[in-house]
């Protein structure tokens, strides 16, 4: 068992910061993470990409469209396509 494994196996608190690269001391919090924190507040309607207002989706209509798509072209629809898009 290595020294590191032995120290972790004891359950004793570890100071892992001494194992970080020195450049890690100068890292700043992610701006994206801060944005997600603000966007998750209930009074905020975020227009950021990838975070649509789920209550605005017409779920019943979308269910009908997806059902028809899967029944008629499911094998093609559920595969990854060309990165170039549909010809």
Helices and strands as residue ranges (DSSP letters): H 3-9, G 16-19, G 22-26, H 31-39, G 54-56, H 59-77
